[in-house]
Amino acid sequence: MRFHVQRLEPTQDVPTIVFVHGLVMDNLSSFYYTLAAPLAARGFGTVLFDLRGHGLSERPPSGYTPEESALDLVAVLDGIGVTEPVFLLGNSYGGVVAMHAAVQSPERVAGVVLVESACGGVVGDAWFEDITNTLTVAALGLEFDRTQDQLMALGQRKIAKLALNADALLNGTTLIDDLGSGAKLDLTQVRCPVLGVFGAESELVGAAAELSERIPSCRLHVVTGLGHTVLREATAELLDVLYDWLPS
């Protein structure tokens, strides 16, 4: 299995951070200029990779459960020789993968940052139902009310390429079925430190209360006035929270 990986070695005695992106219309590029570059400038090691079937990584027909994605994450670290415990930062579905990795391979995970991510229990069920419905509709016709030709004509080549890749992922793999076949995550099994960051207007903000209940040591930060766009629209605030929480 071939993965697209970008890595910067740490320049100071601080941990490595592994970034895990969201589903379908997302890839490692969402972290480049938002979090990875500023954290690298602070001396942190950074590892960015495209999930199975996303971006420039290989797109096999199956293997898309959260548990398998967590195994992929560990395999990526093995492949680049990162054996020490790392901090995982997952945006949206990337947080689900990160938490599965924390449970499956606790010796490899020093801590987890969840950005707009619901990982278990009632909130997780609601999130899963919503994302499954969204993906199913997309799989039946991923056009966003515009065809690929129209997107190209408008000069939105990046969006058109993302749409093509998403169409291949949704219609050419078992992604949707696999998301429904994975085991439910037991948050009480997470032993590492956890930071949860949510938008106050997000439908997932209820996950903050669940994290506090299941993981009492979890630190929470709620961004006022935002929904699911914390990574993109509250980057500076998110970085300040990370600088304060991460070991330095």
N, C-alpha and C positions, 0 to 999 in steps of 0.2 A: 504494500500500500504506500503510495507516494503522497507526501504532504508538502504544501508550500509553507515554508517557515522563514521568518525574518528574526534575527537575533542580534542584540548588542550585549557584549560582556559588561559586567559591573566594573566600574572604575574606582569604587570605594568598597569598604567592608560593610556592605548592605546586601539584603537578599535580592534574589531574582524574582521578577513579577511576570507571570504568564497570563496573557490576555485571551479571553475566550468570547468570541462574538455571537450574535444572534442567528436566527434561522433565515434561510432562503435568500432574501434580498440583502444579505449582509456578508461581510468578509473581514479579514484582518485590517483592511484599509481604514475602517471606522475608528481605529485606535491610533493611527499614525500620528496625526497632528493634534489629537485631543489629549490623550494621556501619555502615550509611549514616549514621545520626544521630550516632554518636560520631565518625566520621571528619569529617563536616561541621563538628562542633563544634571540631575541631582546625584548621579552615580549608581542608580539602580540598574541591575541587569534586566533586560526586557526580552521576552520571547513572544512573538506574534505568529499565529498559524491559522490557516484556513481549515475549518472543520471538513470532515469527510463530505465530498460532494459539493463543496462550496468554493468560490474563488478559483484559485489555480490548483487546488488539491484534486487528486484523482476522484472520479465519481463512480464507485462500484454500484451494482444494482441493489445491494442490501447492506445491513449493518448500521442502522441509524437510530437504535435505541439510545437513551441517555447513558445507560451502562456501557454500551459499546463505544460511545463517544468519549467517555471517561477513560476507557482503556486506550483509545487512540491518543488521548492527551499524554498519558504516561509513556506510550510508545514514542511519541515525538520527543519527549524529554530524554528518553534512553538513546534515541537516535542522534541527538546532538551532544550527548555526554553530560547532561545536567542531572546529577544524582543527589544533590543536597535538597532538603525541603524548600519548596518555593511557595510564594503567595500567588493565589489564583484570583484573577479579577474577571468576573463574568457579567456581561451586559445581557439583559433579557434572558433568552434561553441559554445563553452561555453560563449564566449563574446556576442553572439546573445541572449542566454538565460538570461545573466546578464542584458543586456539593456532592454529586455522585462520586467524583474522584476523591474527595475528602473522606468519604465513608469507605470506598473500596481500597484506597491506597493511603491510609492515614500517615504512614511514615514518609510520604513524599510531599505532604501538604503542610506548610507552616501556618497558613491562614487563608481565609476566603473573603473577598469583597463582592457583594451582590449589588448590582446596579439595576434597579427596576426588574427584579426577578422574584417570582414566587415558586417555591420548590416543593411544597408538600401540604397535606391536609386539605381542608375545605377550600382555602384560597388557591392551592395548587390545582385542585379539581376544576375550579371555575376557570382558571387560566388555561388549563389543558383543553377544556371544552371550547373555549373561545378560539384558541390557536388552531385546534383541529378543524373547527367550522371554517375559519379563515382559509386554511390551507386547502381544504376540500373544495371550496368555491374557486380558489385560484387554480387548482388542478383541472377543474372543468373548463377553464378558459382564462388563462393568465394574460390579460390584455390591458388592464387598468383603463378601460374605455378607449384605448388607442392601440392600433396595431403597431407591430415592430417597424413597418415601413413609415408610418406616420411619425414615430419617434425619431427615426433616422432623418426624416425630412426636416424635423424641427431642430436637428443638430444635437439631439440629446443622445449621443452615442453611448455614453456610459450607462444611462438608464436602459437603453435598448439592449445592451450586452447583458446587463443584470437580468432583464426580463427573459432573454433567451436561456441563460443559465438556470434561472429559477424554473422555467418551464420544463427543462430537461430533468431537473432534480425532482420536481413534483410528479411529472408524468412518466419518468423513466426509472424511478427507484421505488423502494418500499418505504420511503420516509414517513408518509402519513400513517401507514399501518404500524410501523415500528414505534412511532411516538405513543401509540395506544397500547402497545404490548409490553412496555417496560415495567419493571417493578416500582411500586410507589416508594418514594424516598422517606426514610424514617429520620427526621431531623434530630431526634434525641441521640442518634449515633454519631453525630458530628462532634469531634473532640477538640478541634483547633479553634482559635479565635475567629470570629465572624463580624464583619462590618456590613450593614445593610443601608443602602441609600435609595430613597424613593421620592417620587414627585408627589406633592400634596394633593394634586388633582388627578393622579393616576388611579385607574381601576384596580391596580395592584397594591395600593397603599395599605390595604388590610393585611398584606403579608408581613408588614412590620410588627403588628401585634402578635401574629403567629410565631415569628422568629423569637420575640421576647419570651413567649410562653414555652416554646420547645427548646430554645437555647438561651437561658437566662443571662449568660455572659455576653451575648451579642450586643454590639453597639449600634445604635440606629441614628440616622440623620435624614430628616425630611426637608426637601427643597420646596419652598413656598412658590405657588403660582405656576408650577409645571406639572405635566402629565408624564408620558412615557419617554420624553425627549431629554432626560437629564444629561446623558452623555454628551449630546450635541449642544444643548442650550444652557447648561450650567457647568461647563467644563472648569472654569476657574474655581467655583465653589467646591466642586468635586475634588479638584486637586488639593485645595486647602485641607479638606477633610482627610484625604489620603496622607498628606505630609504629616499631619498630626497623629494619625493612627499607625502608620507603618513604622517599623523599627528604623532608627537612623544612627 
